[in-house]
């Protein structure tokens, strides 16, 4: 068994969240499984975008034109996918299996609750004004 101190921060956070999940709770499938918080990665984010692109993302979000990760400009879209890949890569196989099971359970519960199209199982918080966007199911296919 791997000692807790040898696990990555992401591994510990995902395990803690998975341990808290209760698929039988009425809120399960009505709130995200996970939120990837990238607010402390502003330097990395801004290194792949021009100031104009950052401004455009903020403007689109304020205007309601930015609803999903897929709506982001290419460099920001790639940043969001890299954040998802990095978090997933940090997990050991048993945790990945638990995550896949939780994702499937969440999707089933979500459909049971009416399948609100604007809700997704995983969100990202970008380092621009705390913009929070959901990943579309198509973004998650390779991880689920």
Secondary structure, DSSP 8 states (H G I E B T S, - for coil): ---GGGS-HHHHHHHHHHHH--TTSTTBTTB-SEEEE-GGGHHHHHHSS-HHHHHHHHHHHHTT---BGGGS-HHHHHHHHHHHHHHHHTS-HHHHHHHHHHHHHHHHHHHHTT--TT--SEEEE-SSTT-EEE--HHHHTTT-
